[in-house]
Structures are given as C-alpha cells and as structure tokens.
Amino acid sequence: MIQLKICGIITEYNPFHNGHLYHLKKAKKISDADYVICIMNGNFMQRGYPALLDKWTRTKMALAAGVDLVIELPLIYGIRSAEYFASGAVNLLEKTGLISTIVFGSEDPDMHLLQKIANILLEEPPAYRVALKSLLASGINFPEARNQALVKYLTNCEKISNRQGEKISEIINRPNNILAIEYLKSLLKLNSSIKAVSIKRYKTDYHAMETNEKIASATAIRKILKNNNISTLDKLNKVKPFVPHRTYQEIELSYIKNNLILDETNFSAMLLSKIRTLTPAQLLTFAEVNNGLENRIVQQARKSGNYQDLIKKITTRAYTETRIKRNLLHILFNLTATQFSFFKNQDLYLRVLGIKKGREDLLSMLHKKSSLPLIINPAEYLRDINLNHPKPLERSLSYDILSSDLYTLLRPVKGDRQARKDFHTPLLKV
C-alpha cells in the first residue's frame, strides 16, 4: 500500500493573499505532499480582533488556492497567546494521525537556531528562570522579559557572542518567528514524529505596510479595505494585484453585492457594553487581568467611545496592545480563568469547515486514523449552545458557535445578522 504524504499548515488567511499562495505552493513542494490539511482560526483572530471576512468565506479562498481540507481551530485556542494558539493547532494536526510534515513561515528560517530556542524555552533551565523572574519583577512585560532572559542565559551559560545575542534578540521579536518557536515547542511536548520545516517569509514582513511587486502583507491589505477615505472601487483596484483571483472575487462579492464587510462601530459598542456591566472584582476572574489592569479597563471603558481609543488608553509598557486585545475578547466571550482551566489538557475535536472537490477520501482517512471526533454537522453533538456543558467537547463547540453569532452582529445590514449559522451551513466543497 502506498503511504500518502500529507502536509499540515496553520493559518488565519485574513485574507488569503499572494504571499499565502507562495507559502502553500512551497509547502507542497518541500513536503512532496499528496494532500494539504489546514488548521485555520475561526471568526476571531489570535491577535485579538474580528476577522475581515467570516470563516466560511476564508475557507473558500483556501480551497480554491489548493488546500485540500480546512479544520477550524477552536476559539478557546484561537484567541490566546502564541503558546496556546500553537499548542492547540499542532495538537489537532498530531491527532489527525495523518500528518507527516508541518510547514510554517518565519522571518528567519534557521531551523537549528529556532529549535535551540524552542528547547530552552520548553526546558526552562534554572539560570533562565532566575533571569526571567527578575526581569518580570522589574515591570517589563512578559514577551520582552522572556526575550531578554533568553539572551542573558545564552550569553552567560552558552557563551554566545554579543553579536549573536543581538541576532537572537531580533529573531525572537518577530511575530512569525515567535509562532515558529511555539510550533516547535508543541511538537517537542508531544514527542511528535511530524517533521517541521520553515519557509522564509516572502518579500514582506507580517506588519509591513508597504507593498512589494505583487506581495503585500495581510495587514496592508486590511488597511486598504478599511480606508473610508477612498471609494469601494478604488479599494478593490488597489487590492487586486496582491490577491489570487478567487480571493478577489470573494472580497468583491462581500463588499459590493452583499455588504458583508464588518462595521467596527458595532464591535466597539458590543465590547464596551459588555465591559460596562462588570466591576473590577469581576474582571479579576479573567486570565491575565491583574495588578491593577482591572481598574484601568473599567475606568477607560467608562470614558472611551470606541474600541481603538479604549485599547490606546489601556496599553502600557507592561501590557502590550496585542495582549490587551486578547484580554478584551476573553471578557467579551466570558472566557474566565476557570473556563480555560476546564479545558486544560482536554482533547477536543476536528471541526471540518470545507474540503476540495475530489478529495473526499480525506474524510474517510480521518475517520479511520484520527483519535478525535470528526465534526461536520455540529447539530449531531449539540441541540443548542451551552457554555456550562459538563463535557469539554460540547462546551468548546458552544464557544465556536457563539463566536459566529457575535460575529454576524458586526455586519452593517440587519438581514445578515442571524444566529446559529454553524447549525445550518453545510460542509463547503470547492
């Protein structure tokens, strides 16, 4: 029997662009893959904000570009720090029982160095822990403290040069490198046989606002599409060179015909209305809300009139913007520290959003090989959402469905705000 090669990738596709297409093609070539399975965030992003387009639209983009099967990353992993995001996604790929290679993008694809950093951060040698504790006590935020502790450990204990230390400091400050290191840590924790391969990010950085030939970052593309100072037609014309044809069609359909693009005013109102019902004491029940942050959130939520203003006023040296955005999403979804503890070390499910036509045999393979339940129709597991369900699968799935419900409320047209779409949207086939 011929052993099929199946490549796993972890994505958000917000939205799918030419850089993603390059990564996908390169991943297939490097892994010599017969199939590509994608773990994709749902309607809210890891960096703490709603997706530009819903998860089903982004699934269509991925399948049209060459992905064979899209699995949704549960919300309880998708809106947490890089460590939890990576751990949840890698665990799903591992539990498919099918993946031979995972391919991810990074700004610096030196696998030896990335692996070395991952080993240290996973094992946390005593000298590293002492340095980290000291730096955190000084008031530095965790990402910066971790980076400084790592360089200090390598300089003192492994005798790297100052120049090498500067290089490592630069590497671990870049967003795709951070995720790459967390993917490697997750594979180590699982003692996984999956081979990890890194591809250098093509042409432009994650946050880059400039464009380069036909490559632009998702950040730059979103900025164009959210620019209210230019017409819809101008937005589409500016974006068109940087996305595949099917992506362009989906964006055009969402903007012009269906008017499905998000209204951030709605998001501000939704978030502020939630926070304004809470006291500082209640906010302390949420993970990472402590040391006076609860007071800052309450005070500023009472003064601020929109989301961006709120973020700006809460962010400090100790609390990064991205962390604050994630914290606010946890509050919006009532994902307290107790809820996250409930899901700790729990295996969940493989929620399939879409499959490429002609590749339906992948579903049969997943049924045979996966150690997790395969969910195509959530109604087979839930009659309705229950955020206090005693079983982890049903409770986590409830949060996924709730995220779709809240996401539709961000749309500008009342007729597009129906709830429970997850119960009625069939498996996509492109």
N, C-alpha and C positions, 0 to 999 in steps of 0.2 A: 504494500500500500504506500502511495506517495505521501510524504509528510509535507503538508502545506505550510508555507511561511506566512505568518500574519503579523503585521506591524501595528503597534499601538501608538497613538498620539493623543496629547492632552491640549485642549484648546478652549477659546471663548468665541473666536470668529465674530468680533464686534466692530465692524462687519468683516466678512471674508474679503480679502484683497489680494493683489498680485504677489505680495510677499508671502502670504499664506499658501498660495498656489505653488510658489517656488519651493517652500518647505515641504509641501505634500509630495511633489514630484521627486524631490531629492530624497525624502524618506523612503519612498517606494524603491528608488534605485539602490540606495545604500543597503537596505534590508532585503532586497530581491523579493519583495513581498508579493504574494498572490492576492492578499486582501489587506485593507487598512481599516482598523476599528478606531473610532474617535470617541474619547470621553469629552463631552462639551458641557460647560456651565449652562444653567437654565436662563431664567429671565433677569437675574441679578448677578452682577459681576464680582469677581474676587476683590477688586479694589474699592468696592463699596458703593456702587451706583447701578441704576437700572440699565439693561442692555438697550442699544439703539433700536434693534428690531427683535421681535419675540423669538423664542427658541425654535419654533417650527419653521419660521422664515429662514433662520440661520442654518437649520438642518437641511433645507432645500438647497441652499448655497453650497454647503459642504458636499452633499451627494452629487450635485451637478458637476462639481470640480474634480471628483474622483474618489472621495471617501466612500467606503462600502457599507458601513453601518455606524450610526450615531447613537451613543448611550448618554443619557443625561446624568451629570454629576449632581447628587442630592444637594439641596440647598444647605443643609447643615454642614457640609464641607465647602461648598462653593463660595460662601461669603465669610470665610475665616482667613486667618493668616496663611502665608505661603506654606508653612509647615503642615497645617491641617488640609489645605487645598490639595497639596501634592500627595499627602498620605492617603486621602480618600480616593483620589483618581488612580494612583498607582495600585492601590488595593483592588479596585474594580478590575483593572487590566489583569492583575495576577489571578483573580478569582474567575476570570473567563475560562481559564485553563487552555487558552488558545495562543496567547501572545508569545512570540519568540524574540521580538526586538521592540524596544521603545525608543522613539526618535524625538528629540526635543531641540528647540532652537536656543541659542545662547549668544551673548555678545563675544565671549571668549571661549571657543570650543576646545580648550586644552583639557582633555578628559583626565589626564594624570593629575593635574593640579586641582580640578574640580572634585575628583574623587578623594584626594588628600584632605581637602577642606571638609568634605562631607563626613569623612571618617572622624576627624577631630570634633566636629560639632555633634556627632552622634555619641561618641565615647565620652566627651567632656572630661579630659584629663584634669587632675586636681589643680594644676597651675592655671589652667584655662578658667576653671570655675572660680578660683580666687580672684583672678583679674576681672572677670565678668561681674561678680558680686560687688567689687569695689567701684567699678565704673557705674553700675546701676545706682549705687548709694549716692553717687555724686550728682545725680539728677539727669544723667544722659538717657535718652530714650533707648529702648531695647535694641532696635536694629543697629544703631551706632555703637552702643556698648558692646554688642556681640562682635562687631567688626573690629573694634579696637582691641578687644580681648584676644581675638584670634591672631591678629598681627603681633601682639605682645608675646603671646605664647610661642609662636613660630620663631620670633626674633630671639627670645631668651632660651627656649628649650630645644629648638631645632637649628639654631644658629644661621638663620637666613640673613641675607644682607638687607640693609635699609632699602636698597633699590627694589629687591624682591618683595619686601614688605609693602612698599608703595604700590607695586603691581597687584598684590593680593588685595590690598585695601580697595583699589579701583575695581577689581573683579567683583568683589562681594557687595559693592554698592550699586550694581547694575541689575535691573529688575529680572531680566531673563536668566542671568547667572544665578540669582537668588533662587528662582524656581528650579533651575537645573540641579543645584546643590540639594535642594529638598527632595527632588525626584530620586537622586542617588541615595540619600539617607533612607528614604522609604524602601527602596529596593534592598538595601543592606538590612534593615529591620526585619523584612520579610524573608531574608535569606533566599531571595528570588533567583531563579536561573535565567530570568529575562535579561538579555543583553541591552545595555544602554549606549546610545550613540548621540552625539551632539552635532548639530549643524550650526555654523556661524550665521548669525542674523544677517540677512542680505540687504546691503545698501543703506538702511536707515535704522536708527535706534527706536526703541519702544515708544518713547515720548516725543520723538523728533517731530517738529512742526514743519520743517522744510520737506520738499519733495525731491526725488532723485530719479531721473529718467521716468520709468513707469511704476516706480515703487514709492509708496507713501505709507507711513505708519497708520494704524487704526485711529490713533489719537488725532492725527492731522485730518483724516477723512471725516471723523465725527465733528471736528471743529468747523469744517466747511459746511457740513449738513445742518449744523445748529446755528449758523450765522444768519441772523434775522435781518441783516443789512443788505442782503442780496436776494434776488428772486429765486424761486424754486428751480426754474430752468437754468439759471446760472450755477446754482449749487450742483445740479446734475451734470452739467457740462464740465465743471471743474473736477468732479469726482470720477467721471467716466474713464479717463486714461489709466486710473490706478486700481481698477477692479475688473475681474472677469466679467464676461458678457452676462452670465446668469445673475451674478450679484447686482449688476447694474439694473437688470430687468426687475429684480425684486425690490430694489430701492425705489425705482421709478414707480412701480405699482403701489408701494406703500405710501409714497409722498403725493403722487398726483391723483391716482384713481381712488385709493381707499382712505387717504388721510389718516394713516395709522401711526405716524411718527409721534413720539412721546411729547407730551406737554409738561415741561419741567415745573411749571407753576403748580400743576396738580401734585407733583411729587413733594414740593415744598409744603403745600397745605396738608397733605397726608401725614408727613413726618412731624411737622410742628404740632398738629392736632393731637397726635399720639403722645409726644413728649410732654405737652402742656397738661396732660391728665395725671402725670406722675410726680412724686415727691423725690427729693434727693435720697431718702432712705430706700424707696422702691428701686431707684436706679442702681443702688449698690448690689442688687441681686443679679445684675448682669456681669458677665465675664469681662474683665479688664476695666471696669468702671470703678475707680477707687481713688484714694489720695486727693480728694477734693474735686476730681473730674465731675462727679455727680452734681456738685453745686454749680460748676461752670455751665454744664449742659442745661440745667433748669433755668438759671439766670438768663443765659443768652437766648434760649428758646422763647422766653417771655418778651424779649426785646427785638429779636430778628424777624424780618418779614419774609425771608426766603432762605432756601437751603444753602446757597453759596455763601450768603452773609453769615449764616449760623456756623458753617464749617470754618470760615476765616476767623471768627471770634473765639472759637473753642481751641483751635490748633495752637500748640505751644512747642517749645523745644523738646519737652518731654513727651508730648502727644502729637505724633505725626498726622498729617492730613488723611492719609490712607487709613490709618488705624481708627481715627475718629469716624470716618465714613462707614467703616465696617461696624463699629460700635453702635452707630445710629441705626443701621439696618437690623442689628440684633434686637434693638429696642422696638423697632417697627414690627418685627415678627414675634416679639415676646420670647426670644430665644435667650433665656436666662442661663446663668452658670449651671443651675440644676438640670435644665434641659440638656445642655451639652454633656454634662456628666452622665446622664441617662444613656446617651448614645456611645459613650466611650467603649472602644474595643468591640463594638457590635457590628457584625457583618449584616449588610442590608439587602441590596437587590440590584439588578441590572435593568434599568428602565430604558427600553429601546424607543427612540423617537422616530427613526427612519432607516430605510435600507435601500440600497441601489437595486433597481430592477435587474433581475437575472442573478442576483446574489443571495436569493432567499435561503440557499443551503447553509448560509452562515447561522441562521436561526436554529436550524437542526443541530448544527455543531455546538452551539451554545447550550442548547437543551441537554446534550449528551455530556459536555465537558465542564460546564460551569458548576461551581459549588454554591452559587447564589440563585435565588428565584429569578426567573426571567419575566419581566412585566411588560406587556404590550398594551393591555387594557387595564388601567387602574381599578375599574369597576369590579374586576374579579377579586380584588383584595379589600376594597372599601366601598361602602354604600354612600358615605359622606365623610368629610374630613373630621378628624378627631385629634386635636393637638395634645390630648392627655391619654391617648390609647395606651394600654399596658404593654403592647408589643412594639419593639423598635421599628420594624418594617412599616407597619401601618401609621405610626406616628410620624416617621420621617417622610413618608409619601404624602401625608396630610400637609406637611410644610411645603412640599413641592407644589401641590395643587393650590394652596393658599397663595404662594408666590405668583402663580399665573392670575389668580383672582385680583390681587392687588395691582399687578402689572397692567391689566386691562383698564383699571381706573385712571391710569395716567394718559390714556388716549383722549384726544380732543373731541371726538364725536361720541355722543351718548350711546348710540346704537352699537358701538364696538366695545362696550364695557361689560358684557355678560360674564357671569361667574361660571366656574366648574368646566372650563373648556377642556381640561385634561380628560374628563369623562366622555367627551363627545368627539374629540379629534382622533381620527383613525391613524394607524401606522402610515407614515409617509413613504411613498415609493417613487423614486425619481429615476 
